[in-house]
Amino acid sequence: MNIPQAKKIEKILEIHGDRRVDPYFWMNERDNPEVTAYLQAENEYAGFVMKDTEELQEELYREMKARYRKDDESIPYFFNGYWYIVRYEKGKEYPIFCRKHLTLESPEEIMLDANELAEGHDYFDLGSAAASPDNRLGAYSTDTVGRRIYTIQIKDLNTGKLLPDTIENCTGKAVWSADNQYIFYIRKDENLRAYKVFRHRIGSSPENDEEVYHEQDEAYDVTVYKTKSLEYIFIGSSSTLSDEHRFISASDPLGSWQILQPRTEDLEYSVEHFGDDFYIITNADDAFNFKLVKTPVTKPDISHWRDIVPHREDVLLEGFEIFRHFIVLEERKEGLLRLKVTDSRNGESHYLKFSDPTYTAFISLNLEFDTTKLRYGYTSLTQPTTAYEYDMEERTTTLLKQQEVMGGNFSPENYISERLWAKSRDGETVIPVSLVYHKDTAKSPDTPLLMYGYGSYGHTVDAGFSNVRLSLLDRGFIYAIAHIRGGEYLGREWYEEGRMLKKKNTFYDFIDVAKHLISIKYTSSRHLYAMGGSAGGLLVGAVINFEPELFNGVIAQVPFVDVVTTMLDETIPLTTGEYDEWGNPNESEYYHYMKSYSPYDNVEARNYPNLLITTGLHDSQVQYWEPAKWTAKLRELKTDSNLLLFKTDMSSGHGGASGRFESLKEDALEFAFLLKLEKRTT
């Protein structure tokens, strides 16, 4: 089959006295039949090249799917008179949302069956669902395209009938007023920025909805939420490095909104409520790793904030949960998450104990104040996700549910996890690496190893269990997570050292981890593979320009690779809100720095590793044309005979295929690609 060749139309892009020629700029014409034809040709070519793996893909898909319990259900949770349960039925892709009145022995009420809602749609996502305070109505949102643009509908939970209220072009979140008469929701602008909050009266036309807030600053997105106490409704405006929150009483939906603390450059804060006070996590007063403060509801501004948990240079404060007599902190020290319980009556504190060398622990859903029971979750690279209930008074733990690995042959004892530290090129910084492999896998230069990384937005990729990943581990692969700068694994400074004009540290860290793993003979370049998605796609795209022969194969999922062009185009969704992460290329210094690492701008005539690139036609985060252009340019310039495959899901967006099991087919394709490459090298 002929390799697809995209046509070239010269497009000159000039700024700051610099001239770029982009022959594939035309691919951003979404409705152009030639664009569709090119994407389909690439799909056909990928199918042709991978045809010899079809049986393997089917085998992988079957074994991945077989590990999941087909009739699974969540742990029941009691709230406002009802036990809530989410369950799956055998043979169905989507969840069913249920409730039982007062006791678990009561008859089941099906609130929403997402399988019925998904009928007739190639793609389906249920954004959110929320019952009214009187439990009579339910507001829920759906997206049937994949652009993360939702439609809100209201359902009578007693009769099952839909109200005529249909609200389109939303973020999907709906927040009820205490009187059951109103919901608050957010609309998006033409660039898909969440920017306006509206109040909708139930039973009225959405055309008459009142705008209660308009965020004018294009660098800010808007959220709306209710406090755990249910007493206040908040509107949050946030940029990458600044926050502003305003509130009303949930019992006064027509009231005037009061600003808690006006936005200030580099001041971040998030809010909860208990009793007479607001509790706030903030970086105020140079608390770069954040601290916990409280302030009276009647005096909410920063001049009245009082420290509850002071700032610590070696501990990142990530979250907290308030109970009547306890405060639970989610902390990160030396990369590992810790849960700290403090008795607010006497100030005594203790930590929950975890044993794995690398793991994830997190506070789960805790909607009650007047309880001594904390629900939390735990997982590691070898331990399936587990839900616990911890009695903070008695200091006893109860196992509620552990993720089942079906199929009969899984045992955590068959897998080994490690945490290593790799030296960076500066000779001083050390980069954490989490690894897992089967106990029978020998570490050697002939061992295949897949490295995963992200490294942006302060997002930390923690070490968690994956049913899917077992298919690689059982076939002799080592899996490694490189906790590179740009995330917050080692605190806020770890993030600051990997953004803006220090972004290259992210790429260098990933390269240095790879070279370290080779130097200690865990693998070699012939058997080393990399994977990253979205900003992680930028990571692997930049890395193969810097070190094109370091990896045998790379998987770039929905990759952000045309950085300069995208960041200069304010009509593209999310661009203006990204300036605090990448810099504003309208300023010369940021433009030239960005251009120096942008994967698309740095493709040259040279050898590249084997590549599998994926995207979704309706992606709202990274537009499909970025990986399409990148693929076309790589085809034009690369000098090797390695595989270059580009696959577009024509019915999905940034998150890939919808449904519980449909996405496993994408995983099967990626793993088959890696195994095909590994077979060719041995």
C-alpha positions as CSV (number, residue, x, y, z in Angstrom):
1,M,0.0,0.0,0.0
2,N,1.3,3.5,-0.8
3,I,2.4,5.6,2.1
4,P,0.1,8.7,2.4
5,Q,1.6,11.9,1.2
6,A,-0.1,15.2,2.1
7,K,-0.1,18.0,-0.4
8,K,1.9,21.1,0.4
9,I,0.6,24.7,0.3
10,E,3.1,27.2,1.3
11,K,2.1,29.4,4.2
12,I,4.4,32.1,5.5
13,L,4.2,33.0,9.2
14,E,6.2,36.0,10.3
15,I,6.6,37.6,13.7
16,H,9.5,39.2,15.7
17,G,11.5,39.4,12.4
18,D,11.4,35.6,12.2
19,R,9.9,33.8,9.2
20,R,8.4,30.3,9.4
21,V,7.2,28.3,6.4
22,D,4.3,26.0,7.2
23,P,3.3,23.9,4.1
24,Y,0.7,21.9,6.1
25,F,-1.1,24.9,7.6
26,W,-4.1,24.1,5.4
27,M,-4.9,21.0,7.5
28,N,-6.8,23.2,10.0
29,E,-9.7,23.4,7.6
30,R,-11.9,20.9,9.5
31,D,-14.6,20.8,6.8
32,N,-12.2,20.5,3.8
33,P,-12.9,17.1,2.1
34,E,-9.1,16.9,1.4
35,V,-8.4,17.0,5.1
36,T,-10.9,14.2,5.7
37,A,-9.4,12.2,2.8
38,Y,-5.9,12.5,4.3
39,L,-6.9,11.4,7.8
40,Q,-8.8,8.4,6.3
41,A,-5.8,7.5,4.1
42,E,-3.5,7.6,7.2
43,N,-6.0,5.4,9.1
44,E,-6.1,2.9,6.2
45,Y,-2.3,2.8,6.0
46,A,-2.0,2.3,9.8
47,G,-4.5,-0.6,9.5
48,F,-2.5,-2.1,6.6
49,V,0.8,-1.9,8.4
50,M,-0.7,-3.4,11.6
51,K,-2.7,-6.1,9.8
52,D,-0.3,-8.7,10.9
53,T,-1.1,-7.9,14.5
54,E,-4.9,-8.2,14.3
55,E,-5.0,-11.5,16.0
56,L,-2.6,-10.1,18.7
57,Q,-4.8,-7.0,19.1
58,E,-7.9,-9.2,19.6
59,E,-6.0,-11.4,22.1
60,L,-4.9,-8.3,24.0
61,Y,-8.4,-6.8,24.0
62,R,-10.0,-10.1,25.2
63,E,-7.5,-10.5,28.1
64,M,-7.8,-6.8,29.1
65,K,-11.6,-7.0,29.1
66,A,-11.5,-10.3,30.9
67,R,-9.8,-8.7,33.9
68,Y,-12.8,-6.5,34.6
69,R,-15.9,-7.6,36.5
70,K,-18.7,-7.1,34.1
71,D,-21.4,-6.6,36.7
72,D,-19.4,-4.4,39.0
73,E,-20.8,-1.7,41.4
74,S,-19.5,1.1,43.6
75,I,-19.5,1.2,47.4
76,P,-22.9,2.5,48.5
77,Y,-22.7,6.1,49.9
78,F,-25.5,7.6,52.1
79,F,-26.4,11.2,51.5
80,N,-29.5,13.3,52.2
81,G,-31.8,10.3,52.9
82,Y,-30.6,8.0,50.1
83,W,-28.0,5.4,49.5
84,Y,-26.3,6.1,46.1
85,I,-24.8,3.3,44.0
86,V,-23.3,3.3,40.5
87,R,-23.3,-0.1,38.9
88,Y,-22.5,-1.9,35.6
89,E,-24.4,-4.7,34.0
90,K,-22.9,-7.5,32.0
91,G,-22.7,-6.7,28.2
92,K,-23.2,-3.0,28.7
93,E,-20.6,-0.2,28.2
94,Y,-22.0,2.5,30.4
95,P,-22.9,3.0,34.1
96,I,-26.3,2.9,35.7
97,F,-26.9,5.4,38.5
98,C,-29.2,4.2,41.3
99,R,-30.4,5.1,44.8
100,K,-32.3,3.4,47.7
101,H,-34.3,5.3,50.2
102,L,-33.0,5.2,53.8
103,T,-31.8,1.6,53.8
104,L,-30.0,-0.7,51.4
105,E,-33.0,-3.1,51.6
106,S,-35.3,-0.5,50.0
107,P,-36.3,-0.9,46.4
108,E,-33.8,0.3,43.9
109,E,-34.6,3.5,42.0
110,I,-32.7,3.9,38.6
111,M,-32.0,7.6,38.3
112,L,-30.1,7.4,35.0
113,D,-29.2,4.6,32.7
114,A,-26.3,5.9,30.6
115,N,-26.7,2.9,28.2
116,E,-30.1,4.2,27.2
117,L,-28.8,7.7,26.8
118,A,-25.9,6.5,24.6
119,E,-28.1,4.6,22.2
120,G,-27.7,5.8,18.6
121,H,-24.4,7.8,19.4
122,D,-20.9,6.8,18.2
123,Y,-19.6,8.8,21.2
124,F,-21.2,9.4,24.6
125,D,-20.1,11.0,27.8
126,L,-22.1,11.7,30.9
127,G,-20.7,14.9,32.3
128,S,-22.3,15.1,35.7
129,A,-25.5,14.3,37.6
130,A,-26.9,16.0,40.7
131,A,-30.2,15.4,42.6
132,S,-32.1,18.4,43.9
133,P,-32.0,19.0,47.7
134,D,-35.6,17.7,48.0
135,N,-34.6,14.5,46.0
136,R,-37.4,15.1,43.5
137,L,-35.4,16.2,40.4
138,G,-32.1,15.3,38.8
139,A,-29.9,17.5,36.6
140,Y,-27.5,15.7,34.3
141,S,-25.4,16.6,31.3
142,T,-24.3,14.7,28.2
143,D,-21.8,15.1,25.3
144,T,-22.3,13.1,22.1
145,V,-19.5,14.6,20.1
146,G,-16.3,14.6,22.2
147,R,-15.7,18.3,22.3
148,R,-16.5,18.5,26.0
149,I,-19.5,20.7,25.2
150,Y,-22.4,19.4,27.3
151,T,-26.2,19.7,27.3
152,I,-28.0,19.9,30.6
153,Q,-31.4,18.3,31.1
154,I,-33.7,18.0,34.1
155,K,-35.4,14.7,35.0
156,D,-38.4,14.1,37.3
157,L,-36.9,11.3,39.4
158,N,-40.4,10.1,40.6
159,T,-42.0,9.8,37.1
160,G,-38.9,9.3,35.0
161,K,-40.0,12.1,32.6
162,L,-37.8,14.8,31.2
163,L,-38.8,18.5,31.9
164,P,-38.7,20.7,28.8
165,D,-35.6,22.5,30.2
166,T,-32.7,21.9,27.8
167,I,-29.6,24.0,28.3
168,E,-26.9,23.7,25.6
169,N,-23.2,24.7,25.2
170,C,-22.3,24.1,28.9
171,T,-19.4,22.8,30.9
172,G,-21.8,20.1,32.2
173,K,-21.8,21.1,35.9
174,A,-25.1,22.1,37.5
175,V,-25.4,23.3,41.1
176,W,-28.8,23.4,42.9
177,S,-30.0,26.2,45.1
178,A,-31.3,25.1,48.5
179,D,-34.9,25.9,47.6
180,N,-34.9,23.4,44.6
181,Q,-36.0,26.2,42.3
182,Y,-32.8,27.1,40.5
183,I,-29.6,25.6,39.0
184,F,-26.4,27.5,38.3
185,Y,-24.4,26.5,35.2
186,I,-21.6,27.8,33.0
187,R,-21.6,28.5,29.3
188,K,-18.5,28.4,27.0
189,D,-17.5,31.0,24.4
190,E,-16.6,30.2,20.8
191,N,-13.1,29.2,21.9
192,L,-14.6,26.8,24.4
193,R,-13.5,28.8,27.4
194,A,-15.8,28.6,30.4
195,Y,-16.7,32.3,30.9
196,K,-20.3,33.0,31.9
197,V,-22.4,31.7,34.9
198,F,-26.2,31.7,34.5
199,R,-29.0,31.1,36.8
200,H,-31.9,29.0,35.5
201,R,-35.3,28.7,37.1
202,I,-36.7,25.2,36.8
203,G,-39.5,25.0,34.3
204,S,-38.7,28.2,32.5
205,S,-37.1,28.7,29.1
206,P,-33.3,28.8,29.1
207,E,-33.6,31.8,26.8
208,N,-34.7,33.8,29.9
209,D,-31.8,32.6,32.1
210,E,-30.1,35.4,33.9
211,E,-26.3,35.9,33.6
212,V,-24.9,36.3,37.1
213,Y,-21.2,36.5,36.2
214,H,-19.1,37.2,33.1
215,E,-15.4,36.5,33.3
216,Q,-13.9,39.1,31.0
217,D,-10.2,38.1,31.3
218,E,-9.4,35.5,28.7
219,A,-6.7,34.0,30.8
220,Y,-9.3,32.9,33.4
221,D,-11.8,30.0,33.4
222,V,-14.9,29.8,35.6
223,T,-16.2,27.0,37.8
224,V,-19.3,26.8,40.0
225,Y,-19.6,24.6,43.1
226,K,-21.3,24.1,46.4
227,T,-19.5,23.8,49.7
228,K,-19.5,20.5,51.7
229,S,-21.8,22.2,54.2
230,L,-24.3,22.9,51.4
231,E,-24.7,26.4,52.8
232,Y,-22.8,28.4,50.1
233,I,-22.6,28.4,46.3
234,F,-19.2,29.6,44.9
235,I,-18.1,30.9,41.6
236,G,-14.4,30.4,41.1
237,S,-12.3,32.3,38.5
238,S,-8.9,30.8,37.9
239,S,-5.9,31.2,35.7
240,T,-2.8,29.1,35.9
241,L,-1.4,31.1,38.8
242,S,-4.2,33.2,40.3
243,D,-7.7,32.6,41.8
244,E,-10.7,34.6,42.8
245,H,-13.8,33.2,44.5
246,R,-17.2,34.8,45.1
247,F,-20.2,33.4,47.0
248,I,-23.8,33.6,47.9
249,S,-25.9,31.7,50.4
250,A,-27.4,28.6,48.8
251,S,-30.7,29.6,50.4
252,D,-30.6,33.0,48.6
253,P,-30.1,32.2,44.9
254,L,-31.2,35.8,43.9
255,G,-28.7,37.3,46.3
256,S,-25.7,39.5,45.6
257,W,-22.4,37.7,45.1
258,Q,-19.6,38.6,47.6
259,I,-15.9,38.3,46.6
260,L,-14.0,36.4,49.2
261,Q,-10.6,37.7,48.2
262,P,-10.0,39.8,45.0
263,R,-7.6,38.3,42.5
264,T,-4.0,39.2,42.9
265,E,-1.1,38.2,40.6
266,D,0.4,34.8,41.7
267,L,-2.1,34.4,44.6
268,E,-3.7,31.0,44.5
269,Y,-6.4,29.8,46.9
270,S,-9.3,27.3,47.2
271,V,-12.1,27.3,49.7
272,E,-14.2,25.1,51.9
273,H,-16.7,26.0,54.7
274,F,-17.4,24.7,58.2
275,G,-19.4,26.4,61.0
276,D,-18.6,30.1,61.1
277,D,-15.5,29.9,59.0
278,F,-14.1,29.4,55.5
279,Y,-11.1,27.1,55.3
280,I,-8.6,28.0,52.6
281,I,-5.5,26.4,51.0
282,T,-3.3,29.2,49.7
283,N,0.2,30.2,48.7
284,A,-0.2,33.6,50.3
285,D,2.8,35.2,52.1
286,D,5.3,33.2,49.9
287,A,3.9,29.8,51.0
288,F,5.0,28.2,47.8
289,N,4.1,24.7,49.0
290,F,0.8,26.0,50.3
291,K,-0.7,26.3,53.8
292,L,-4.1,26.0,55.4
293,V,-5.8,29.1,56.9
294,K,-9.3,30.0,58.1
295,T,-11.2,33.2,58.2
296,P,-14.7,34.2,59.5
297,V,-17.4,34.1,56.9
298,T,-18.2,37.6,57.8
299,K,-14.6,38.8,57.2
300,P,-13.4,36.7,54.3
301,D,-10.6,38.8,52.8
302,I,-6.9,38.0,53.2
303,S,-6.3,40.5,56.1
304,H,-8.3,38.1,58.4
305,W,-6.7,34.8,57.3
306,R,-5.2,32.9,60.2
307,D,-2.8,30.0,59.8
308,I,-4.1,26.6,60.8
309,V,-1.4,24.6,59.1
310,P,1.7,26.7,58.4
311,H,3.8,26.5,55.3
312,R,6.5,23.9,55.2
313,E,9.4,24.0,52.8
314,D,9.7,20.2,52.5
315,V,5.9,19.3,52.4
316,L,3.5,20.2,49.6
317,L,-0.1,20.6,50.9
318,E,-2.4,19.2,48.2
319,G,-5.8,18.9,49.8
320,F,-7.8,18.6,53.0
321,E,-11.1,17.3,54.5
322,I,-12.9,18.9,57.4
323,F,-15.0,16.9,60.0
324,R,-16.6,18.2,63.2
325,H,-13.6,17.1,65.4
326,F,-10.9,16.3,62.8
327,I,-9.0,17.8,59.9
328,V,-7.3,15.4,57.4
329,L,-4.5,16.7,55.3
330,E,-3.3,15.3,51.9
331,E,0.4,16.0,51.9
332,R,3.3,15.1,49.6
333,K,6.8,14.7,51.0
334,E,9.7,13.5,48.9
335,G,7.2,12.6,46.2
336,L,5.0,10.3,48.3
337,L,1.5,11.2,49.4
338,R,0.6,11.1,53.1
339,L,-2.7,11.4,55.0
340,K,-2.4,13.2,58.3
341,V,-5.2,13.2,60.8
342,T,-5.4,15.9,63.4
343,D,-7.9,16.0,66.3
344,S,-9.0,19.6,66.4
345,R,-10.0,19.3,70.1
346,N,-6.5,18.6,71.4
347,G,-4.2,19.2,68.4
348,E,-2.9,15.6,68.4
349,S,-1.9,14.3,64.9
350,H,-0.9,11.0,63.4
351,Y,-0.3,9.6,59.9
352,L,-1.9,6.6,58.2
353,K,0.7,4.0,57.4
354,F,1.5,2.7,53.9
355,S,4.2,0.2,52.9
356,D,4.9,0.1,49.2
357,P,8.0,1.9,47.9
358,T,5.9,4.0,45.6
359,Y,2.1,4.4,45.7
360,T,-0.9,6.7,45.7
361,A,-3.1,7.5,48.6
362,F,-6.0,9.9,48.4
363,I,-9.1,11.2,50.4
364,S,-12.3,9.8,48.9
365,L,-15.8,11.1,49.0
366,N,-16.7,12.3,52.5
367,L,-19.9,14.3,52.6
368,E,-20.7,14.1,56.3
369,F,-19.2,16.5,59.0
370,D,-20.5,14.7,62.1
371,T,-18.6,11.4,61.8
372,T,-15.3,9.9,62.9
373,K,-15.1,7.8,59.7
374,L,-12.8,8.8,56.9
375,R,-13.0,7.2,53.5
376,Y,-9.8,7.0,51.6
377,G,-8.3,5.2,48.7
378,Y,-4.9,3.5,48.1
379,T,-3.2,1.9,45.2
380,S,0.3,1.1,44.0
381,L,2.0,-0.3,40.9
382,T,1.3,-3.8,42.3
383,Q,-1.8,-3.3,44.4
384,P,-5.2,-2.8,42.9
385,T,-7.2,0.3,43.9
386,T,-8.7,-0.2,47.4
387,A,-11.3,1.8,49.3
388,Y,-10.9,1.9,53.1
389,E,-12.9,3.4,56.0
390,Y,-10.7,4.7,58.8
391,D,-12.1,5.4,62.3
392,M,-10.1,8.5,63.3
393,E,-11.1,8.1,67.0
394,E,-10.3,4.4,67.3
395,R,-7.5,4.4,64.7
396,T,-8.9,1.2,63.1
397,T,-9.2,0.5,59.4
398,T,-12.0,-1.4,57.5
399,L,-11.6,-2.6,54.0
400,L,-14.6,-1.6,52.0
401,K,-13.8,-2.7,48.5
402,Q,-10.8,-3.7,46.4
403,Q,-10.6,-3.6,42.6
404,E,-11.1,-7.1,41.4
405,V,-8.7,-8.5,38.8
406,M,-10.7,-11.2,37.1
407,G,-9.3,-14.1,35.1
408,G,-7.9,-16.1,38.0
409,N,-4.1,-15.7,37.6
410,F,-3.4,-12.3,39.1
411,S,-1.4,-12.0,42.4
412,P,0.4,-8.9,43.6
413,E,3.2,-11.1,44.8
414,N,4.1,-11.8,41.1
415,Y,5.1,-8.2,40.5
416,I,7.8,-6.0,41.9
417,S,7.8,-2.2,42.2
418,E,10.8,0.0,42.8
419,R,11.6,3.7,43.1
420,L,14.9,4.9,41.7
421,W,16.6,8.3,41.5
422,A,18.4,9.4,38.3
423,K,20.9,12.2,38.2
424,S,20.1,15.1,35.8
425,R,22.7,16.6,33.5
426,D,23.3,19.5,35.9
427,G,24.9,17.0,38.3
428,E,22.8,18.2,41.3
429,T,19.1,17.5,40.6
430,V,17.9,13.9,41.1
431,I,14.7,12.7,39.2
432,P,12.5,10.1,40.8
433,V,11.4,7.1,38.8
434,S,8.7,4.6,39.7
435,L,9.0,1.1,38.1
436,V,7.1,-2.1,38.0
437,Y,7.8,-5.5,36.4
438,H,7.0,-9.2,36.7
439,K,9.1,-11.0,39.2
440,D,10.3,-13.4,36.4
441,T,11.5,-10.5,34.2
442,A,15.3,-10.2,34.3
443,K,16.7,-6.7,34.1
444,S,19.2,-6.5,31.3
445,P,20.1,-4.6,28.1
446,D,17.8,-7.0,26.3
447,T,14.7,-6.2,28.5
448,P,12.0,-4.1,26.9
449,L,11.1,-1.0,28.9
450,L,8.3,1.5,28.4
451,M,8.8,5.0,29.9
452,Y,5.8,7.2,30.6
453,G,5.9,10.9,31.3
454,Y,3.8,14.1,31.4
455,G,5.5,17.0,33.2
456,S,3.2,20.0,32.8
457,Y,0.6,22.1,34.6
458,G,1.9,20.9,38.0
459,H,0.1,17.7,37.3
460,T,1.7,14.7,39.0
461,V,1.5,11.2,37.6
462,D,1.4,9.0,40.7
463,A,2.2,5.3,40.9
464,G,-1.1,3.5,40.5
465,F,-2.4,0.1,39.5
466,S,-3.5,-0.7,35.9
467,N,-5.4,-3.7,34.8
468,V,-4.4,-3.0,31.3
469,R,-0.7,-2.7,32.0
470,L,-0.6,-6.3,33.1
471,S,-0.6,-7.3,29.5
472,L,2.8,-5.7,28.9
473,L,4.3,-6.8,32.3
474,D,3.2,-10.4,31.6
475,R,5.1,-10.2,28.3
476,G,8.3,-9.2,29.8
477,F,8.2,-5.4,29.8
478,I,9.3,-3.1,32.6
479,Y,7.1,0.0,33.0
480,A,8.6,3.2,34.3
481,I,7.0,6.6,35.3
482,A,9.5,9.4,35.1
483,H,8.4,12.0,37.7
484,I,10.0,14.9,35.7
485,R,10.0,18.6,36.4
486,G,6.8,20.4,35.4
487,G,4.8,18.2,37.7
488,E,4.7,18.7,41.5
489,Y,6.0,15.3,42.6
490,L,8.7,17.0,44.6
491,G,6.8,20.1,45.5
492,R,5.8,23.4,44.0
493,E,9.4,24.3,43.0
494,W,9.5,21.1,41.0
495,Y,6.7,22.6,38.8
496,E,8.3,26.0,38.6
497,E,11.5,24.5,37.3
498,G,9.6,22.9,34.4
499,R,7.5,25.7,32.9
500,M,7.8,28.9,30.9
501,L,11.5,29.7,30.2
502,K,12.6,26.5,32.1
503,K,10.4,24.2,30.1
504,K,13.4,22.3,28.6
505,N,14.1,20.9,32.0
506,T,11.1,18.7,31.5
507,F,12.5,17.2,28.3
508,Y,16.1,16.9,29.6
509,D,14.8,15.1,32.7
510,F,13.0,12.5,30.6
511,I,16.1,12.0,28.5
512,D,18.4,11.8,31.6
513,V,16.1,9.2,33.2
514,A,16.2,7.1,30.0
515,K,20.0,7.3,29.9
516,H,20.2,6.3,33.6
517,L,18.0,3.2,33.1
518,I,20.3,2.2,30.2
519,S,23.5,2.9,32.3
520,I,22.3,0.6,35.1
521,K,21.4,-2.1,32.5
522,Y,17.7,-2.2,33.0
523,T,17.3,-1.9,29.2
524,S,19.1,-0.5,26.1
525,S,18.1,1.9,23.4
526,R,17.2,-1.0,21.1
527,H,14.5,-2.1,23.6
528,L,13.5,1.3,25.1
529,Y,10.1,2.9,24.4
530,A,8.4,6.1,25.4
531,M,4.7,7.1,25.7
532,G,3.0,10.4,26.5
533,G,-0.3,12.1,25.9
534,S,-1.4,15.7,25.3
535,A,1.3,17.8,27.0
536,G,3.1,14.4,27.4
537,G,2.8,14.1,23.7
538,L,4.8,17.4,23.5
539,L,7.3,15.8,25.8
540,V,8.0,12.8,23.7
541,G,7.8,14.9,20.5
542,A,10.5,17.2,21.8
543,V,12.6,14.4,23.1
544,I,12.9,12.6,19.8
545,N,14.1,15.9,18.2
546,F,16.8,16.2,20.9
547,E,17.7,12.5,21.0
548,P,16.3,10.8,17.9
549,E,18.1,7.5,18.5
550,L,17.5,7.1,22.2
551,F,14.3,5.2,21.8
552,N,13.3,2.3,19.5
553,G,9.7,3.4,19.5
554,V,7.4,6.2,20.7
555,I,3.6,6.4,21.2
556,A,2.3,10.0,21.1
557,Q,-1.3,10.2,22.2
558,V,-3.3,13.4,21.2
559,P,0.1,15.2,21.2
560,F,0.5,19.0,21.6
561,V,3.2,19.4,19.0
562,D,2.6,22.6,17.1
563,V,3.3,24.8,20.1
564,V,4.2,28.1,18.4
565,T,1.4,28.2,15.9
566,T,-1.2,27.2,18.5
567,M,-0.1,29.7,21.1
568,L,-0.1,32.5,18.6
569,D,-3.7,31.8,17.6
570,E,-6.1,33.2,20.1
571,T,-9.1,31.7,18.3
572,I,-8.0,28.2,19.2
573,P,-9.7,26.8,22.4
574,L,-7.7,27.3,25.6
575,T,-4.8,29.3,24.0
576,T,-5.0,32.5,26.0
577,G,-5.4,30.6,29.3
578,E,-2.1,28.8,28.6
579,Y,0.2,31.8,28.6
580,D,1.1,31.3,32.3
581,E,2.2,27.8,31.5
582,W,4.2,28.2,28.3
583,G,4.6,31.9,27.9
584,N,3.1,34.4,25.5
585,P,4.8,34.0,22.0
586,N,3.7,37.5,21.2
587,E,6.7,38.5,23.3
588,S,9.9,37.8,21.5
589,E,11.8,36.0,24.3
590,Y,9.0,33.5,24.8
591,Y,8.5,33.1,21.0
592,H,12.1,32.1,20.3
593,Y,12.3,29.8,23.4
594,M,9.1,28.1,22.4
595,K,10.2,27.7,18.9
596,S,13.5,26.1,20.0
597,Y,11.6,23.0,21.5
598,S,8.3,22.9,19.5
599,P,8.3,19.4,18.0
600,Y,6.7,20.5,14.7
601,D,9.1,23.4,14.1
602,N,12.2,21.2,14.8
603,V,11.6,18.2,12.5
604,E,14.7,17.8,10.4
605,A,16.0,15.4,7.8
606,R,17.3,12.7,10.1
607,N,16.5,9.3,11.5
608,Y,13.6,9.0,13.9
609,P,12.3,6.1,16.1
610,N,9.3,4.1,15.2
611,L,6.2,6.2,15.8
612,L,2.5,5.7,16.5
613,I,0.6,8.9,16.7
614,T,-3.1,9.1,17.7
615,T,-5.7,11.8,17.8
616,G,-9.5,12.4,17.9
617,L,-11.2,14.4,15.2
618,H,-13.3,16.3,17.8
619,D,-10.5,17.0,20.3
620,S,-11.1,20.3,22.0
621,Q,-7.8,20.3,23.9
622,V,-5.3,19.6,21.2
623,Q,-6.8,20.1,17.7
624,Y,-6.5,17.1,15.4
625,W,-4.4,19.1,12.9
626,E,-1.4,19.4,15.2
627,P,-0.5,15.6,15.0
628,A,-1.7,15.5,11.4
629,K,0.7,18.3,10.4
630,W,3.5,16.7,12.5
631,T,3.0,13.3,10.8
632,A,3.0,14.9,7.3
633,K,6.2,16.8,8.0
634,L,7.9,13.7,9.5
635,R,6.9,11.7,6.4
636,E,8.5,14.4,4.2
637,L,11.8,14.7,6.1
638,K,12.7,11.6,8.0
639,T,15.5,9.6,6.5
640,D,14.9,6.2,8.1
641,S,12.6,3.2,7.2
642,N,11.1,3.0,10.6
643,L,7.3,2.8,11.1
644,L,5.3,6.0,11.2
645,L,1.7,5.4,11.8
646,F,-1.0,8.0,12.4
647,K,-4.5,7.0,13.6
648,T,-7.5,9.4,14.0
649,D,-10.6,8.4,15.8
650,M,-13.2,10.1,13.7
651,S,-15.9,10.0,16.4
652,S,-14.0,11.0,19.6
653,G,-12.2,13.8,21.3
654,H,-9.3,14.3,23.7
655,G,-10.2,11.4,25.9
656,G,-10.4,8.8,23.2
657,A,-13.2,6.4,22.6
658,S,-16.2,6.4,25.1
659,G,-17.6,3.4,26.9
660,R,-16.2,1.1,29.5
661,F,-14.5,-1.3,27.2
662,E,-14.3,0.4,23.8
663,S,-11.2,2.3,24.8
664,L,-9.4,-1.0,25.5
665,K,-9.2,-1.4,21.7
666,E,-6.9,1.6,21.6
667,D,-4.8,0.2,24.4
668,A,-4.6,-3.1,22.4
669,L,-3.4,-1.3,19.3
670,E,-0.7,0.6,21.2
671,F,0.6,-2.6,23.0
672,A,0.5,-4.5,19.7
673,F,2.6,-1.8,18.2
674,L,5.2,-2.1,21.0
675,L,5.2,-5.9,20.8
676,K,5.6,-5.8,17.0
677,L,8.6,-3.5,17.3
678,E,10.1,-5.7,20.1
679,K,9.7,-8.8,17.9
680,R,11.6,-7.1,15.1
681,T,14.5,-6.3,17.3
682,T,15.0,-9.8,18.8
